[in-house]
Amino acid sequence: MIGRAEVDVVVIGGGATGAGVLRDLAMRGMRALLVERGDFTSGTSGRYHGLLHSGARYVESDPISARHCIEENAVLRRIAPATIEPTGGYFVATPDDPDDYLDRFPAACEAAGIEAEPVPLDELFRAEPLLSREIRAAYRVPDASLEPWELVDANLASAREHGAQAHRYQAVIGFERSSDGAVTAVQVRDQRSGEETTIGCRVVVSAAGAWAGKVAALAGATLAMSPGKGSMLILNRRMTTAVVNRLAPPGDGDILVPVHTVCILGTTDITVPDPDDADVTRDEVDALLRDGERLVPGISGARVLRAYAGSRPLYDAGELGDPGHDESREISRAHHVIDHGQRDGVGGLWSIVGGKLTTYRLMARDVADAVAASLGVETACRTADEPLPPPATGTPYWLGDRLAALEADGGGNAELICECELVTQRRLDHALDERGDSSLDDLRRTTRLGMGPCQGAFCMPRAAATLDARR
């Protein structure tokens, strides 16, 4: 529950961008408060494929985004190494991929500042024995696997250290505005208690991603978003040790990302009218598996643990003065800072839209720069230089750190709740103590409870008993 508060800036949205904005503002000395309608990282940031982009995927279709990705890739490796598994990545050409794209790829990467090293096929197949032997060319790029939950938690922890507040399960239901149209307060409703609160502020930053249009509408502003649904499959083991992309224009079923002990096959890109329309269809599952066969023969027979989808926060290019696009893959992944005071007469409201999770810090910096200028704050951004606090449990993707944490909890005598992910009773209690009232789904995001091969069949009843005992 939030008591009535007065702050400089209210940030709406508890994904990577919102958490990054909160941290940036707080580090500049502004009083900032974040509200999220669900759990932190429960929207698009927690529903992507876990990729730290090198930018190579966009070198032809979106070179600006490609440059942003490789620059922020380097920044995140420096400030948040514990959230990144440096898997490396390959772009591989299958017989179905166009020759002209393969021919242009090295020069396009060089122009974007992305190192793309040709890899002999015998070396590729030694490193990735499950890849199709029909692959005819390969390049190594600095892709990696990124843990979004740890990244967001680290940003929120840093923001709190600098005096900020962050509250989950607080849905924005309206705004108060002055006689000249400027936003003066945000009205929120606690999703669990139903209690409503008003938060006075000088500025509001909407970092609501694909939902930014809905937030803008509550304030009487317009923002045309084109949410792109991306569906993905989680396979029960790693099919590759590195990220593998097809060497072709972005399409469906053309990327494999190793994440912890599993592998994610993605993605589709379907424009949807509502970002909450994220159901995965059987046709999408079949198409992903069929297309994945071009990378790993036999992948369609692998055990699929889960299918899920997220909504990309794509900004309708038609609002920028060009004809717009019919397909969401054609919309730029570049980000945009929208001043609704200048555009819609709703002073004090800013939206940050577009972008990628990899570029969240850059997005946060750009909107924080604009907000700081509007409030007369001259402190410069420091988020690229000050490291994020490391996770309390060590490097989350590394089994060695997880075993060390288990040993610290009592080793063989520890009470294991989730055997697949080595979640102990002590770890579960710590998560509940830190975050307060939580659902099983919240605990899944916080601890990876139920994310292993059993998919919660054994651990969820044990965790539910803990939740029940606390109520």
C-alpha positions as CSV (number, residue, x, y, z in Angstrom):
1,M,0.0,0.0,0.0
2,I,1.2,3.5,-0.8
3,G,0.3,6.4,1.5
4,R,-0.3,9.7,-0.1
5,A,3.0,10.9,-1.5
6,E,4.5,14.0,-3.1
7,V,7.5,13.4,-5.4
8,D,9.2,15.0,-8.3
9,V,8.6,12.1,-10.8
10,V,6.2,9.2,-10.9
11,V,7.5,6.4,-13.2
12,I,4.8,4.0,-14.6
13,G,6.0,0.5,-15.5
14,G,8.1,-2.0,-13.6
15,G,10.0,-3.6,-16.5
16,A,13.6,-3.0,-17.5
17,T,13.0,0.5,-18.9
18,G,10.9,1.7,-16.0
19,A,13.4,0.3,-13.4
20,G,16.2,2.0,-15.5
21,V,14.4,5.3,-15.5
22,L,13.8,5.1,-11.7
23,R,17.5,4.5,-11.1
24,D,18.7,7.2,-13.4
25,L,16.3,9.8,-11.9
26,A,17.3,8.9,-8.3
27,M,21.0,9.0,-9.1
28,R,20.5,12.6,-10.3
29,G,18.9,13.5,-7.0
30,M,15.2,13.6,-8.0
31,R,12.6,12.2,-5.8
32,A,11.2,9.4,-7.8
33,L,8.5,6.7,-7.2
34,L,7.6,3.8,-9.5
35,V,4.3,2.0,-9.8
36,E,3.7,-1.3,-11.6
37,R,0.2,-2.8,-12.1
38,G,1.5,-6.4,-11.6
39,D,4.7,-7.9,-10.3
40,F,8.0,-6.4,-11.4
41,T,9.2,-7.9,-14.7
42,S,5.8,-9.5,-15.3
43,G,5.2,-7.7,-18.7
44,T,7.3,-7.7,-21.8
45,S,10.7,-7.7,-20.0
46,G,9.9,-11.0,-18.4
47,R,8.4,-12.5,-21.6
48,Y,11.3,-12.2,-24.1
49,H,13.9,-14.8,-25.2
50,G,16.7,-13.8,-22.8
51,L,19.0,-12.3,-25.5
52,L,21.6,-9.7,-25.0
53,H,21.7,-8.4,-28.6
54,S,24.9,-7.7,-30.4
55,G,22.8,-5.8,-32.9
56,A,23.7,-8.1,-35.8
57,R,20.1,-9.1,-36.3
58,Y,19.3,-5.6,-37.3
59,V,22.3,-4.5,-39.4
60,E,20.3,-4.3,-42.6
61,S,16.7,-3.7,-41.5
62,D,17.4,-1.3,-38.7
63,P,21.0,0.0,-38.6
64,I,20.3,2.6,-35.9
65,S,19.0,0.0,-33.5
66,A,22.0,-2.2,-34.4
67,R,24.4,0.5,-33.3
68,H,22.5,1.1,-30.1
69,C,22.5,-2.6,-29.3
70,I,26.2,-3.1,-29.7
71,E,27.0,0.0,-27.7
72,E,24.7,-1.0,-24.8
73,N,25.9,-4.6,-25.0
74,A,29.3,-3.4,-24.0
75,V,27.9,-1.1,-21.2
76,L,25.8,-4.0,-19.7
77,R,28.8,-6.3,-19.7
78,R,30.6,-3.7,-17.7
79,I,27.9,-2.7,-15.2
80,A,25.9,-5.9,-14.8
81,P,28.2,-8.9,-15.5
82,A,26.4,-11.2,-13.0
83,T,23.2,-11.0,-15.1
84,I,24.9,-12.0,-18.3
85,E,26.1,-15.4,-19.4
86,P,28.7,-14.7,-22.1
87,T,27.6,-17.5,-24.4
88,G,28.7,-15.8,-27.6
89,G,26.6,-16.1,-30.7
90,Y,26.6,-17.4,-34.3
91,F,24.8,-16.3,-37.4
92,V,24.5,-19.3,-39.7
93,A,23.3,-19.6,-43.3
94,T,21.0,-22.5,-44.2
95,P,20.3,-23.5,-47.8
96,D,17.1,-21.5,-47.6
97,D,18.8,-18.2,-46.7
98,P,19.5,-15.7,-49.4
99,D,23.0,-15.4,-50.9
100,D,22.8,-11.7,-51.3
101,Y,22.1,-11.2,-47.5
102,L,25.1,-13.5,-46.7
103,D,27.3,-11.4,-49.0
104,R,26.3,-8.1,-47.5
105,F,26.3,-9.2,-43.8
106,P,30.1,-8.7,-43.0
107,A,30.1,-5.1,-44.4
108,A,26.8,-4.3,-42.7
109,C,28.2,-5.5,-39.3
110,E,31.4,-3.5,-39.8
111,A,29.4,-0.3,-40.6
112,A,27.4,-0.8,-37.3
113,G,30.6,-1.4,-35.3
114,I,29.8,-5.1,-34.7
115,E,32.6,-7.6,-34.7
116,A,31.6,-10.5,-37.0
117,E,34.2,-13.2,-37.4
118,P,33.9,-15.9,-40.0
119,V,33.9,-19.4,-38.5
120,P,35.1,-22.5,-40.3
121,L,32.2,-25.0,-40.5
122,D,34.3,-27.8,-38.9
123,E,34.9,-25.6,-35.9
124,L,31.2,-24.6,-35.7
125,F,30.1,-28.3,-35.7
126,R,32.6,-29.2,-33.0
127,A,31.2,-26.4,-30.8
128,E,27.5,-27.0,-31.7
129,P,27.2,-30.7,-32.8
130,L,23.4,-30.6,-33.0
131,L,23.3,-27.9,-35.7
132,S,22.3,-28.9,-39.2
133,R,25.1,-30.2,-41.4
134,E,23.4,-28.3,-44.3
135,I,24.6,-25.0,-42.8
136,R,26.9,-23.4,-45.4
137,A,28.5,-20.4,-43.6
138,A,28.8,-19.0,-40.1
139,Y,29.9,-15.8,-38.4
140,R,30.7,-15.3,-34.7
141,V,29.1,-12.2,-33.0
142,P,29.0,-11.0,-29.4
143,D,25.5,-12.1,-28.5
144,A,24.9,-13.4,-25.0
145,S,22.1,-14.6,-22.6
146,L,20.7,-12.1,-20.2
147,E,18.7,-12.7,-17.0
148,P,15.9,-10.1,-17.0
149,W,14.6,-10.6,-13.5
150,E,18.0,-10.1,-11.9
151,L,18.6,-7.1,-14.1
152,V,15.4,-5.4,-13.1
153,D,15.9,-6.3,-9.4
154,A,19.4,-4.8,-9.5
155,N,18.2,-1.6,-11.0
156,L,15.4,-1.3,-8.4
157,A,17.9,-2.0,-5.6
158,S,20.2,0.7,-6.9
159,A,17.3,3.1,-7.2
160,R,16.2,2.5,-3.6
161,E,19.8,3.0,-2.4
162,H,19.5,6.5,-3.9
163,G,16.2,7.2,-2.2
164,A,13.6,6.1,-4.7
165,Q,10.5,4.0,-4.1
166,A,9.1,1.1,-6.2
167,H,5.6,-0.4,-5.6
168,R,4.1,-3.4,-7.4
169,Y,0.4,-4.3,-7.9
170,Q,-0.4,-0.6,-8.2
171,A,-2.5,0.1,-11.3
172,V,-2.8,3.6,-12.7
173,I,-6.5,4.5,-13.0
174,G,-6.3,8.2,-13.8
175,F,-4.5,11.5,-13.5
176,E,-5.2,14.9,-11.9
177,R,-4.5,17.9,-14.1
178,S,-4.2,21.6,-13.5
179,S,-6.2,24.3,-15.3
180,D,-3.6,24.5,-18.0
181,G,-3.7,20.7,-18.7
182,A,-0.5,19.7,-16.9
183,V,-0.4,16.5,-14.9
184,T,-0.2,17.2,-11.2
185,A,-0.9,13.8,-9.7
186,V,-1.3,10.1,-10.5
187,Q,-4.3,8.0,-9.2
188,V,-3.5,4.4,-8.5
189,R,-5.5,1.4,-7.2
190,D,-3.9,-1.4,-5.1
191,Q,-4.7,-4.6,-7.2
192,R,-4.9,-6.7,-4.0
193,S,-6.7,-4.5,-1.5
194,G,-8.6,-2.3,-3.8
195,E,-7.5,0.8,-1.9
196,E,-7.0,3.9,-4.1
197,T,-4.2,6.5,-3.6
198,T,-3.2,9.8,-5.2
199,I,0.5,10.6,-5.7
200,G,1.3,14.2,-6.3
201,C,4.1,14.9,-8.7
202,R,5.7,17.4,-11.1
203,V,6.4,15.0,-13.9
204,V,5.1,11.5,-15.0
205,V,7.2,9.2,-17.1
206,S,5.3,6.4,-18.8
207,A,7.6,3.4,-19.3
208,A,4.6,1.1,-19.8
209,G,6.0,-0.4,-23.0
210,A,3.3,-1.8,-25.2
211,W,0.7,-0.4,-22.8
212,A,1.9,3.2,-23.2
213,G,-1.0,4.1,-25.4
214,K,-3.4,3.1,-22.7
215,V,-1.6,5.1,-20.1
216,A,-1.5,8.2,-22.4
217,A,-5.3,7.9,-23.0
218,L,-6.0,8.1,-19.3
219,A,-4.4,11.6,-19.4
220,G,-6.2,12.7,-22.5
221,A,-3.2,12.2,-24.8
222,T,-2.8,10.0,-27.8
223,L,-0.1,7.5,-28.6
224,A,-0.5,5.0,-31.3
225,M,1.3,1.8,-30.5
226,S,1.6,-1.3,-32.7
227,P,2.1,-4.2,-30.2
228,G,3.9,-7.1,-31.9
229,K,3.2,-10.4,-30.3
230,G,6.3,-12.6,-30.1
231,S,5.7,-16.3,-29.2
232,M,8.5,-18.5,-28.0
233,L,9.0,-22.1,-26.9
234,I,11.1,-23.3,-23.9
235,L,12.8,-26.7,-24.6
236,N,13.8,-28.9,-21.8
237,R,17.6,-28.8,-22.5
238,R,20.2,-26.7,-24.2
239,M,20.2,-27.5,-27.9
240,T,23.2,-25.1,-28.3
241,T,25.9,-23.7,-26.1
242,A,25.8,-20.3,-27.9
243,V,23.0,-18.1,-29.3
244,V,22.3,-19.1,-32.8
245,N,20.6,-16.9,-35.4
246,R,19.8,-17.7,-39.0
247,L,21.8,-15.5,-41.4
248,A,18.7,-14.0,-43.1
249,P,16.3,-11.1,-42.5
250,P,14.5,-11.5,-39.2
251,G,11.8,-14.1,-39.4
252,D,9.9,-16.8,-37.4
253,G,11.7,-19.7,-35.7
254,D,15.1,-18.3,-36.5
255,I,16.9,-18.0,-33.2
256,L,17.9,-20.4,-30.4
257,V,19.0,-18.9,-27.0
258,P,20.5,-21.0,-24.2
259,V,19.1,-19.8,-20.9
260,H,20.1,-21.5,-17.6
261,T,19.5,-25.2,-18.2
262,V,17.0,-24.8,-21.1
263,C,16.8,-23.4,-24.6
264,I,14.4,-20.9,-26.0
265,L,13.2,-21.1,-29.6
266,G,11.7,-18.0,-31.1
267,T,10.1,-15.9,-32.2
268,T,7.0,-15.0,-34.1
269,D,6.0,-11.3,-34.7
270,I,2.3,-10.7,-35.1
271,T,0.6,-7.3,-34.8
272,V,-2.1,-7.5,-32.2
273,P,-4.7,-4.8,-31.3
274,D,-4.3,-5.3,-27.6
275,P,-0.9,-6.0,-25.8
276,D,-2.8,-8.3,-23.4
277,D,-3.7,-10.5,-26.3
278,A,-0.7,-12.8,-25.8
279,D,-2.1,-16.3,-26.1
280,V,0.0,-18.7,-28.1
281,T,-1.8,-20.7,-30.8
282,R,-1.2,-24.2,-31.9
283,D,-0.3,-23.0,-35.4
284,E,2.4,-20.8,-33.9
285,V,3.9,-23.7,-32.0
286,D,3.9,-25.9,-35.1
287,A,5.4,-23.1,-37.2
288,L,8.2,-22.5,-34.7
289,L,9.1,-26.1,-34.5
290,R,9.0,-26.5,-38.3
291,D,11.2,-23.5,-38.9
292,G,13.5,-24.6,-36.1
293,E,14.3,-27.8,-38.0
294,R,16.4,-25.8,-40.4
295,L,18.8,-25.0,-37.5
296,V,18.6,-28.3,-35.4
297,P,17.2,-31.3,-37.3
298,G,14.8,-33.3,-35.0
299,I,14.0,-30.3,-32.8
300,S,10.3,-30.8,-33.5
301,G,10.6,-34.0,-31.4
302,A,12.1,-32.3,-28.4
303,R,10.2,-31.9,-25.2
304,V,8.6,-28.4,-25.1
305,L,8.3,-27.3,-21.5
306,R,6.2,-24.2,-22.1
307,A,5.0,-21.8,-24.8
308,Y,4.6,-18.2,-24.0
309,A,4.4,-14.8,-25.6
310,G,5.2,-11.1,-25.0
311,S,4.1,-7.9,-26.7
312,R,6.8,-5.8,-28.2
313,P,6.5,-2.0,-27.4
314,L,6.6,-0.9,-31.1
315,Y,5.7,2.7,-31.8
316,D,3.5,3.2,-34.9
317,A,5.9,4.6,-37.5
318,G,2.9,6.3,-39.2
319,E,2.9,8.9,-36.3
320,L,6.4,9.9,-37.4
321,G,5.3,11.1,-40.8
322,D,5.9,8.1,-43.0
323,P,3.2,5.8,-44.3
324,G,3.5,3.3,-41.5
325,H,3.8,-0.4,-41.9
326,D,1.4,-3.4,-42.1
327,E,3.8,-5.9,-40.5
328,S,5.3,-5.3,-37.1
329,R,8.7,-6.7,-38.2
330,E,8.9,-3.7,-40.5
331,I,8.6,-1.2,-37.6
332,S,11.9,0.2,-36.3
333,R,13.2,-1.1,-33.0
334,A,14.6,2.4,-32.3
335,H,13.2,4.2,-29.3
336,H,11.4,7.5,-29.0
337,V,10.9,10.1,-26.2
338,I,7.5,11.7,-26.5
339,D,6.8,15.1,-24.8
340,H,3.0,15.1,-24.4
341,G,3.0,18.7,-23.2
342,Q,4.4,19.8,-26.6
343,R,2.4,17.4,-28.7
344,D,-0.9,16.9,-26.8
345,G,-1.1,19.8,-24.4
346,V,-0.6,17.5,-21.4
347,G,2.3,19.1,-19.7
348,G,4.5,17.0,-17.4
349,L,3.7,13.7,-19.2
350,W,6.5,11.9,-21.1
351,S,6.5,8.5,-22.7
352,I,9.5,6.4,-23.6
353,V,8.5,3.8,-26.3
354,G,10.1,1.4,-28.7
355,G,13.6,0.0,-28.1
356,K,14.9,-3.4,-26.9
357,L,15.6,-4.7,-23.5
358,T,19.3,-4.6,-24.4
359,T,18.9,-0.8,-24.9
360,Y,16.9,-0.1,-21.7
361,R,19.6,1.9,-20.1
362,L,20.0,4.2,-23.1
363,M,16.3,4.6,-23.3
364,A,16.2,5.5,-19.6
365,R,19.0,8.0,-20.0
366,D,17.3,9.8,-22.9
367,V,14.0,10.3,-21.2
368,A,15.7,11.2,-17.9
369,D,17.8,13.8,-19.7
370,A,14.6,15.4,-21.0
371,V,12.9,15.2,-17.6
372,A,15.9,16.7,-15.9
373,A,16.1,19.6,-18.3
374,S,12.4,20.3,-17.8
375,L,12.9,20.4,-14.0
376,G,16.1,22.4,-14.1
377,V,18.3,19.5,-12.9
378,E,21.8,19.7,-14.3
379,T,23.2,16.5,-12.9
380,A,24.5,14.3,-15.7
381,C,23.7,10.6,-16.2
382,R,26.0,8.2,-14.4
383,T,24.3,4.8,-15.1
384,A,26.9,3.7,-17.6
385,D,29.7,4.1,-15.1
386,E,28.3,3.0,-11.7
387,P,28.0,-0.8,-11.5
388,L,24.7,-2.4,-10.5
389,P,24.6,-4.3,-7.2
390,P,25.3,-8.0,-7.8
391,P,22.7,-10.7,-7.0
392,A,22.8,-11.9,-3.4
393,T,22.9,-15.5,-4.6
394,G,25.9,-15.0,-6.9
395,T,25.9,-15.6,-10.6
396,P,22.4,-16.9,-11.2
397,Y,23.1,-18.9,-14.4
398,W,26.2,-20.7,-13.0
399,L,25.5,-24.1,-11.4
400,G,28.6,-23.6,-9.2
401,D,27.1,-20.6,-7.4
402,R,23.8,-22.3,-7.1
403,L,25.4,-25.3,-5.4
404,A,27.4,-23.0,-3.2
405,A,24.2,-21.3,-2.1
406,L,22.7,-24.7,-1.4
407,E,25.7,-25.6,0.7
408,A,25.3,-22.4,2.6
409,D,21.7,-23.3,3.3
410,G,22.8,-26.6,4.9
411,G,23.9,-28.7,2.0
412,G,22.4,-32.2,2.1
413,N,20.4,-31.2,5.1
414,A,18.8,-28.2,3.4
415,E,15.1,-28.5,2.8
416,L,14.8,-28.4,-1.0
417,I,11.5,-27.0,-2.3
418,C,12.4,-27.1,-6.0
419,E,14.9,-29.8,-6.9
420,C,15.2,-28.8,-10.5
421,E,16.4,-25.3,-9.7
422,L,17.8,-25.9,-6.2
423,V,15.4,-23.6,-4.4
424,T,15.6,-24.2,-0.7
425,Q,13.1,-23.3,2.0
426,R,15.5,-20.7,3.2
427,R,15.7,-19.1,-0.3
428,L,11.9,-19.1,-0.5
429,D,11.5,-17.5,2.9
430,H,14.1,-14.9,2.0
431,A,12.2,-14.0,-1.2
432,L,8.9,-13.7,0.7
433,D,10.6,-11.6,3.5
434,E,12.1,-9.3,0.9
435,R,9.0,-8.8,-1.4
436,G,6.1,-9.3,1.0
437,D,2.8,-10.8,-0.1
438,S,3.5,-12.9,-3.3
439,S,1.8,-15.4,-5.5
440,L,3.4,-18.6,-6.8
441,D,3.9,-16.8,-10.1
442,D,5.7,-14.0,-8.3
443,L,8.0,-16.6,-6.7
444,R,8.6,-18.2,-10.0
445,R,10.1,-14.9,-11.3
446,T,12.0,-14.2,-8.2
447,T,13.6,-17.7,-7.5
448,R,13.0,-19.7,-10.8
449,L,10.7,-22.0,-8.7
450,G,9.0,-24.3,-11.1
451,M,11.0,-23.4,-14.2
452,G,12.8,-26.7,-14.4
453,P,11.8,-29.9,-16.2
454,C,9.0,-30.9,-13.8
455,Q,7.4,-27.4,-14.4
456,G,6.2,-27.2,-10.8
457,A,4.6,-30.6,-10.5
458,F,6.6,-31.3,-7.3
459,C,7.7,-28.0,-6.0
460,M,4.5,-25.9,-6.3
461,P,2.5,-27.9,-3.7
462,R,5.4,-27.4,-1.3
463,A,5.7,-23.7,-2.0
464,A,1.9,-23.3,-1.7
465,A,2.1,-24.8,1.8
466,T,4.6,-22.1,2.7
467,L,2.4,-19.4,1.4
468,D,-0.6,-20.8,3.2
469,A,1.3,-20.9,6.5
470,R,2.1,-17.2,6.2
471,R,-1.5,-16.1,5.7
